[in-house]
Amino acid sequence: MSAFVGIDVGGTKVAAAALRGGELSEALVRPTIRSSSAALIDELVELVNTVRGEDAAAVGIGVPSVVEFATGRIRFSVNIPLANLPLRQILSDRIGLPVFVENDASCAALAEALDGDRITSENLVMFTIGTGVGGGLVLNGRLYRGATGAAPEMGHIIIGMDLRNGPPPPLPRPPQHGTLERLAAGTELDRLARRTAERYPDSALGRILTERSGVIGKDAVDAAKSGDEAALEAVRMLGRRLGIGVANAINLFDPNEVVIGGGVSSAGGLLLDPVREVAAQYTLPGVGTETTIRLARRGPEAGLLGAAQLAKMELEREWETETP
């Protein structure tokens, strides 16, 4: 029985595990090294070598980047130092195994669409809410990558922009003004948490800010789960913004499922309820009547599992192509 290594690279942490017989091993998690591309690649190689075992057949790596899937080249990265690198070739040479590189949210979408080795959700849109906002898309039972392998960048759809005086000058680097990533990522929840703490000093977030001189989005989620009203409103605000992005996805693709994953999805129903409410308000009547909006079943490990499954599927596809 062969094993398939999955690596999920995020803006703040990297996770690695091996898939054997349909079961994913316990994940090995490390902080993401962002000082240089060489240091991050060294980290990826070390993680693969730690979890691979003697039976490893291939490696799948999900990255928060624009990926040219056919070659495994990273065309653009926002939160990690891997832009303009032939990552597939570099890692294949160093690891000695076939390597497949995919956008991390596409890996998560694959994991959520699969039951074992079988696609059970033919049309699925994935949003991963973490350091940034990623997007994955399964259409007619296959991952959709677009003409160059870069699709879909759901985090960079525009959900709010004042155009009365024309578009504002673009920022030098993404995320741009009004995008889902700028308005609904985990980093925005950090900002919402701090603003809430400053506005309501007697709230749970206000007390955390006083005690620690800092507050982050996870604090808002934890306080919201404990019933703190100010924290609840911060999480709901993020959910309402995400709901606009979900409405756009439903209007575009009329999918079977829209799935919310990533670290911020740990807020559960506190995030999902306002997403559903706003999405319903802004979806065109008659569209999305068969769409279910849900949390990722695999939770934060969806991207990791999907990367391992990708390695298995792509290696088997290569074997089938080579067989006369």
C-alpha positions as CSV (number, residue, x, y, z in Angstrom):
1,M,0.0,0.0,0.0
2,S,1.4,3.4,-1.0
3,A,1.3,6.5,1.0
4,F,0.7,10.0,-0.3
5,V,2.1,13.0,1.5
6,G,0.0,16.2,1.8
7,I,1.4,19.6,2.6
8,D,-0.8,22.6,3.4
9,V,1.1,25.9,3.3
10,G,-0.5,28.8,4.9
11,G,0.5,32.4,5.7
12,T,1.1,31.5,9.3
13,K,1.6,27.8,9.5
14,V,2.6,24.7,7.4
15,A,1.0,21.3,8.1
16,A,2.1,17.9,6.8
17,A,0.6,14.4,7.0
18,A,0.6,11.1,5.1
19,L,-2.5,9.5,3.6
20,R,-2.5,5.7,3.9
21,G,-5.4,3.4,3.1
22,G,-7.8,6.4,3.1
23,E,-6.6,7.5,6.6
24,L,-4.7,10.7,7.2
25,S,-2.0,10.6,9.8
26,E,-1.7,13.1,12.6
27,A,-0.6,16.4,11.2
28,L,2.8,17.8,11.9
29,V,2.4,21.6,12.2
30,R,5.1,24.3,12.1
31,P,5.1,28.1,11.8
32,T,5.6,29.2,8.2
33,I,9.1,30.5,7.6
34,R,8.6,33.6,5.5
35,S,12.2,35.1,5.7
36,S,13.1,33.8,2.2
37,S,12.0,31.3,-0.5
38,A,15.1,29.2,0.2
39,A,14.3,28.9,3.9
40,L,10.6,28.0,3.2
41,I,11.6,25.4,0.7
42,D,14.0,23.9,3.2
43,E,11.1,23.7,5.7
44,L,8.9,22.0,3.1
45,V,11.6,19.4,2.3
46,E,12.1,18.7,6.0
47,L,8.4,18.2,6.7
48,V,8.0,15.8,3.7
49,N,11.0,13.8,4.9
50,T,9.7,13.6,8.4
51,V,6.2,12.2,7.5
52,R,6.8,10.4,4.3
53,G,7.9,6.9,5.4
54,E,9.4,4.3,3.1
55,D,6.1,3.7,1.2
56,A,5.6,7.3,0.0
57,A,4.7,7.4,-3.7
58,A,4.0,11.1,-4.3
59,V,3.6,14.5,-2.7
60,G,0.8,17.1,-3.0
61,I,1.4,20.6,-1.9
62,G,-1.3,23.3,-1.5
63,V,-0.1,26.8,-1.5
64,P,-1.9,30.2,-1.2
65,S,-0.7,31.3,-4.6
66,V,-1.5,31.5,-8.3
67,V,-0.3,28.2,-9.6
68,E,0.4,27.1,-13.2
69,F,-0.7,23.6,-12.5
70,A,0.8,21.8,-15.6
71,T,4.3,22.9,-14.6
72,G,3.9,23.5,-10.9
73,R,5.3,27.0,-11.2
74,I,4.2,29.6,-8.7
75,R,3.1,32.6,-10.7
76,F,2.2,34.9,-7.8
77,S,2.1,34.8,-4.0
78,V,0.7,37.3,-1.6
79,N,1.5,35.9,1.9
80,I,4.5,33.5,1.3
81,P,7.9,34.0,-0.5
82,L,7.4,31.6,-3.4
83,A,6.6,33.9,-6.3
84,N,8.1,33.1,-9.8
85,L,9.5,29.7,-8.7
86,P,9.3,26.3,-10.4
87,L,8.3,24.7,-7.1
88,R,7.3,21.4,-8.6
89,Q,10.7,20.8,-10.2
90,I,12.6,22.1,-7.2
91,L,10.9,19.9,-4.7
92,S,10.8,16.8,-7.0
93,D,14.6,17.1,-7.4
94,R,15.2,17.5,-3.7
95,I,12.6,15.0,-2.4
96,G,13.0,12.3,-5.1
97,L,9.3,11.8,-5.5
98,P,6.7,13.1,-7.9
99,V,5.3,16.4,-6.6
100,F,2.1,18.1,-7.6
101,V,1.5,21.8,-6.7
102,E,-2.0,23.2,-6.4
103,N,-3.7,26.2,-4.9
104,D,-4.5,25.5,-1.3
105,A,-8.2,26.3,-1.6
106,S,-8.5,24.1,-4.6
107,C,-7.1,21.2,-2.5
108,A,-9.6,21.9,0.2
109,A,-12.4,22.0,-2.4
110,L,-11.3,18.6,-3.7
111,A,-11.3,17.1,-0.2
112,E,-14.8,18.4,0.4
113,A,-16.2,17.1,-2.9
114,L,-14.7,13.6,-2.4
115,D,-16.0,10.7,-0.4
116,G,-13.0,8.4,-0.4
117,D,-11.9,8.3,-4.0
118,R,-15.4,9.2,-5.4
119,I,-16.6,12.7,-6.3
120,T,-20.0,13.1,-4.5
121,S,-20.5,16.8,-4.9
122,E,-20.4,17.5,-8.7
123,N,-20.5,21.3,-8.4
124,L,-18.9,22.9,-5.3
125,V,-17.5,26.3,-4.4
126,M,-15.0,26.5,-1.6
127,F,-14.0,29.6,0.4
128,T,-11.1,29.2,2.8
129,I,-11.0,32.0,5.4
130,G,-7.5,32.3,7.0
131,T,-4.7,34.8,6.7
132,G,-6.3,35.5,3.3
133,V,-9.4,34.3,1.4
134,G,-8.9,31.4,-1.0
135,G,-11.2,29.9,-3.4
136,G,-11.6,26.4,-5.0
137,L,-14.1,25.3,-7.6
138,V,-15.3,21.8,-8.6
139,L,-17.4,21.9,-11.8
140,N,-19.0,18.8,-13.3
141,G,-17.0,16.6,-11.0
142,R,-13.5,18.1,-11.8
143,L,-11.4,20.8,-10.3
144,Y,-11.7,23.9,-12.5
145,R,-8.4,25.7,-13.0
146,G,-9.1,28.0,-16.0
147,A,-6.9,28.6,-19.0
148,T,-3.6,28.8,-17.2
149,G,-4.3,26.8,-14.0
150,A,-4.8,30.0,-11.9
151,A,-8.5,29.9,-11.3
152,P,-10.4,30.6,-9.2
153,E,-9.2,33.5,-7.1
154,M,-12.5,34.0,-5.1
155,G,-10.7,36.2,-2.5
156,H,-10.1,38.9,-5.2
157,I,-13.7,39.4,-6.3
158,I,-14.9,42.9,-5.5
159,I,-17.7,43.0,-2.9
160,G,-17.7,46.7,-1.9
161,M,-16.3,49.7,-3.7
162,D,-17.4,53.4,-4.1
163,L,-17.3,54.0,-7.8
164,R,-19.1,57.4,-7.9
165,N,-15.8,59.1,-8.8
166,G,-14.4,56.2,-10.8
167,P,-12.3,53.3,-9.5
168,P,-9.8,54.3,-6.8
169,P,-6.1,54.1,-7.8
170,P,-5.0,50.4,-7.4
171,L,-2.8,49.5,-4.5
172,P,0.7,48.4,-5.3
173,R,0.0,44.9,-4.1
174,P,-3.1,42.8,-3.6
175,P,-5.5,42.6,-1.9
176,Q,-7.1,45.5,-3.7
177,H,-9.7,47.9,-2.3
178,G,-13.1,46.4,-1.8
179,T,-12.1,42.7,-2.3
180,L,-13.4,39.8,-0.3
181,E,-9.8,39.2,1.0
182,R,-9.4,42.7,2.2
183,L,-12.9,42.8,3.9
184,A,-13.4,39.3,5.1
185,A,-10.0,37.5,5.7
186,G,-8.7,36.5,9.1
187,T,-6.5,39.6,9.1
188,E,-9.6,41.7,8.9
189,L,-11.1,39.9,11.8
190,D,-8.0,40.8,13.7
191,R,-8.7,44.5,12.9
192,L,-12.4,44.2,13.7
193,A,-11.4,42.6,17.1
194,R,-9.1,45.5,17.9
195,R,-11.6,48.2,16.9
196,T,-14.3,46.4,19.0
197,A,-12.0,46.2,22.0
198,E,-11.1,49.9,21.7
199,R,-14.8,50.9,21.3
200,Y,-16.1,48.7,24.1
201,P,-13.4,48.6,26.8
202,D,-15.7,46.8,29.3
203,S,-16.3,43.9,26.9
204,A,-14.3,40.7,26.9
205,L,-12.2,41.9,24.0
206,G,-11.6,45.2,25.8
207,R,-10.3,43.4,28.9
208,I,-8.0,41.3,26.7
209,L,-6.6,44.4,25.1
210,T,-5.9,45.9,28.5
211,E,-4.3,42.8,29.8
212,R,-2.2,41.9,26.8
213,S,-1.9,45.2,24.9
214,G,-3.2,43.3,21.9
215,V,-6.1,41.3,20.6
216,I,-6.6,39.1,17.5
217,G,-9.4,37.5,15.6
218,K,-9.2,34.2,17.5
219,D,-9.9,36.2,20.7
220,A,-13.1,37.5,19.0
221,V,-14.2,34.0,18.1
222,D,-13.5,32.6,21.6
223,A,-15.3,35.6,23.2
224,A,-18.2,35.3,20.8
225,K,-18.6,31.6,21.7
226,S,-18.7,32.6,25.4
227,G,-21.6,35.0,24.6
228,D,-19.8,38.4,24.6
229,E,-22.1,40.6,22.5
230,A,-19.4,42.9,21.2
231,A,-17.3,40.0,20.0
232,L,-20.4,38.4,18.5
233,E,-21.0,41.5,16.4
234,A,-17.4,41.5,15.1
235,V,-17.8,37.9,13.9
236,R,-21.2,38.6,12.5
237,M,-19.8,41.5,10.5
238,L,-17.2,39.3,8.9
239,G,-19.9,36.7,8.2
240,R,-22.1,39.3,6.5
241,R,-19.3,40.5,4.3
242,L,-18.5,36.9,3.4
243,G,-22.2,36.4,2.6
244,I,-21.8,38.9,-0.3
245,G,-19.0,36.8,-1.7
246,V,-21.1,33.7,-1.4
247,A,-24.0,35.3,-3.1
248,N,-21.7,36.2,-6.0
249,A,-20.5,32.6,-6.2
250,I,-24.1,31.2,-6.2
251,N,-25.2,33.7,-8.9
252,L,-22.2,32.7,-11.0
253,F,-22.1,28.9,-10.7
254,D,-25.5,27.7,-9.2
255,P,-23.5,25.0,-7.3
256,N,-24.7,22.1,-5.3
257,E,-22.7,23.3,-2.3
258,V,-20.8,26.3,-1.0
259,V,-18.3,25.3,1.6
260,I,-16.7,27.6,4.2
261,G,-13.3,26.4,5.6
262,G,-10.1,27.7,6.9
263,G,-9.1,28.7,10.4
264,V,-11.9,31.3,10.9
265,S,-14.5,28.6,10.1
266,S,-13.9,27.5,13.7
267,A,-16.5,30.2,14.6
268,G,-19.1,27.7,13.3
269,G,-22.7,28.8,13.3
270,L,-21.7,32.3,14.6
271,L,-20.1,32.9,11.2
272,L,-22.3,30.6,9.0
273,D,-25.6,32.1,10.1
274,P,-24.9,35.7,8.8
275,V,-23.3,34.2,5.7
276,R,-26.5,32.3,4.9
277,E,-28.7,35.3,5.7
278,V,-26.9,37.8,3.5
279,A,-26.3,35.3,0.7
280,A,-30.1,34.6,0.5
281,Q,-30.8,38.3,0.3
282,Y,-28.4,38.9,-2.6
283,T,-28.9,35.7,-4.6
284,L,-31.0,36.3,-7.7
285,P,-34.5,34.7,-7.3
286,G,-34.5,31.3,-9.0
287,V,-30.8,30.8,-8.7
288,G,-29.2,28.6,-6.0
289,T,-32.5,26.8,-5.2
290,E,-30.5,23.5,-4.8
291,T,-27.5,25.1,-3.1
292,T,-26.4,24.2,0.4
293,I,-24.1,26.5,2.3
294,R,-22.1,24.6,5.0
295,L,-18.9,24.5,6.9
296,A,-16.1,22.3,5.7
297,R,-16.6,18.7,7.1
298,R,-12.9,18.3,7.4
299,G,-12.5,21.6,9.2
300,P,-9.0,23.1,9.0
301,E,-7.5,19.8,7.7
302,A,-9.5,20.0,4.4
303,G,-6.5,21.5,2.5
304,L,-4.1,19.0,3.9
305,L,-6.3,16.0,3.0
306,G,-7.0,17.5,-0.4
307,A,-3.3,17.9,-1.1
308,A,-2.7,14.2,-0.3
309,Q,-5.7,13.1,-2.4
310,L,-4.5,15.3,-5.3
311,A,-1.1,13.5,-5.2
312,K,-2.8,10.1,-5.4
313,M,-5.2,11.1,-8.2
314,E,-2.6,12.8,-10.3
315,L,-0.1,10.0,-9.9
316,E,-2.7,7.4,-10.9
317,R,-3.7,9.6,-13.9
318,E,0.0,9.6,-15.0
319,W,0.2,5.9,-14.6
320,E,-2.9,5.4,-16.7
321,T,-1.5,7.7,-19.4
322,E,1.8,5.7,-19.5
323,T,0.1,2.3,-19.7
324,P,-0.1,1.1,-23.3
